[in-house]
Amino acid sequence: MYIISMILLIIFAVVGLCAFLTAIMDMCCCSCKGVTIILDKLEADNAEAQVRRAARMYKETCHARLICVCNTDDPAHDICELMKNEYPFLELVRPEDIRIP
């Protein structure tokens, strides 16, 4: 029993050390200025999961910019509107408002 507990302790210590080093590296190397995350062609069945994943990415990229492209009559637009209450940094844009230079 002692050997099993020591093996588990070592495994968790290595995992914790890796997570700590990753956090330190993220703090030191966070130079993501000008990054924009665009969610396009969202479907109603997976829109919430995609917005949550993009919000996590937004927080990891030094708070760059998060844009959701949806038509107002699309069911995914309603989901994005609800998610905007939870994530105020989410921007909703209609496809006709986007200009590509």
C-alpha positions as a Python dict, from the first residue, in 0.01 Angstrom:
ca = {
    (1, 'M'): (0, 0, 0),
    (2, 'Y'): (291, 229, 80),
    (3, 'I'): (442, 179, -266),
    (4, 'I'): (113, 257, -442),
    (5, 'S'): (66, 576, -243),
    (6, 'M'): (423, 687, -318),
    (7, 'I'): (372, 623, -691),
    (8, 'L'): (51, 828, -687),
    (9, 'L'): (227, 1105, -495),
    (10, 'I'): (506, 1120, -753),
    (11, 'I'): (259, 1124, -1043),
    (12, 'F'): (57, 1409, -893),
    (13, 'A'): (375, 1599, -806),
    (14, 'V'): (495, 1577, -1167),
    (15, 'V'): (156, 1688, -1300),
    (16, 'G'): (147, 1979, -1056),
    (17, 'L'): (500, 2083, -1147),
    (18, 'C'): (414, 2077, -1518),
    (19, 'A'): (103, 2289, -1459),
    (20, 'F'): (304, 2536, -1252),
    (21, 'L'): (575, 2568, -1517),
    (22, 'T'): (314, 2615, -1789),
    (23, 'A'): (149, 2894, -1590),
    (24, 'I'): (485, 3067, -1538),
    (25, 'M'): (567, 3040, -1909),
    (26, 'D'): (225, 3180, -2004),
    (27, 'M'): (277, 3480, -1777),
    (28, 'C'): (622, 3549, -1916),
    (29, 'C'): (544, 3496, -2283),
    (30, 'C'): (206, 3666, -2308),
    (31, 'S'): (262, 3899, -2602),
    (32, 'C'): (-55, 3832, -2800),
    (33, 'K'): (-139, 4187, -2898),
    (34, 'G'): (-378, 4220, -3187),
    (35, 'V'): (-520, 3868, -3173),
    (36, 'T'): (-882, 3833, -3282),
    (37, 'I'): (-1089, 3518, -3231),
    (38, 'I'): (-1375, 3498, -3481),
    (39, 'L'): (-1656, 3247, -3448),
    (40, 'D'): (-1819, 3203, -3787),
    (41, 'K'): (-2086, 2963, -3915),
    (42, 'L'): (-2214, 2867, -3571),
    (43, 'E'): (-2482, 2602, -3545),
    (44, 'A'): (-2744, 2605, -3272),
    (45, 'D'): (-2652, 2261, -3138),
    (46, 'N'): (-2289, 2344, -3059),
    (47, 'A'): (-2283, 2725, -3034),
    (48, 'E'): (-2261, 2732, -2655),
    (49, 'A'): (-1965, 2493, -2646),
    (50, 'Q'): (-1782, 2691, -2914),
    (51, 'V'): (-1840, 3022, -2736),
    (52, 'R'): (-1720, 2879, -2405),
    (53, 'R'): (-1407, 2736, -2569),
    (54, 'A'): (-1339, 3065, -2746),
    (55, 'A'): (-1387, 3253, -2417),
    (56, 'R'): (-1128, 3028, -2255),
    (57, 'M'): (-892, 3099, -2546),
    (58, 'Y'): (-968, 3471, -2509),
    (59, 'K'): (-860, 3464, -2147),
    (60, 'E'): (-543, 3274, -2237),
    (61, 'T'): (-447, 3522, -2512),
    (62, 'C'): (-418, 3833, -2295),
    (63, 'H'): (-773, 3951, -2359),
    (64, 'A'): (-739, 4020, -2730),
    (65, 'R'): (-1081, 4030, -2903),
    (66, 'L'): (-1368, 3781, -2943),
    (67, 'I'): (-1620, 3823, -3226),
    (68, 'C'): (-1923, 3608, -3303),
    (69, 'V'): (-2062, 3637, -3658),
    (70, 'C'): (-2435, 3549, -3671),
    (71, 'N'): (-2746, 3650, -3862),
    (72, 'T'): (-3018, 3794, -3640),
    (73, 'D'): (-3269, 3530, -3753),
    (74, 'D'): (-3029, 3243, -3684),
    (75, 'P'): (-3096, 3030, -3371),
    (76, 'A'): (-2726, 3053, -3283),
    (77, 'H'): (-2769, 3431, -3252),
    (78, 'D'): (-3008, 3383, -2960),
    (79, 'I'): (-2757, 3154, -2791),
    (80, 'C'): (-2480, 3410, -2844),
    (81, 'E'): (-2702, 3681, -2696),
    (82, 'L'): (-2749, 3470, -2383),
    (83, 'M'): (-2376, 3397, -2368),
    (84, 'K'): (-2304, 3770, -2395),
    (85, 'N'): (-2459, 3811, -2049),
    (86, 'E'): (-2200, 3570, -1910),
    (87, 'Y'): (-1912, 3694, -2127),
    (88, 'P'): (-1948, 4072, -2173),
    (89, 'F'): (-1638, 4086, -2393),
    (90, 'L'): (-1817, 3887, -2666),
    (91, 'E'): (-1902, 4102, -2968),
    (92, 'L'): (-2191, 4010, -3197),
    (93, 'V'): (-2157, 4109, -3562),
    (94, 'R'): (-2379, 4048, -3862),
    (95, 'P'): (-2211, 3895, -4172),
    (96, 'E'): (-2303, 4195, -4388),
    (97, 'D'): (-2118, 4429, -4148),
    (98, 'I'): (-1786, 4253, -4205),
    (99, 'R'): (-1552, 4398, -4464),
    (100, 'I'): (-1246, 4207, -4576),
    (101, 'P'): (-976, 4439, -4714),
}
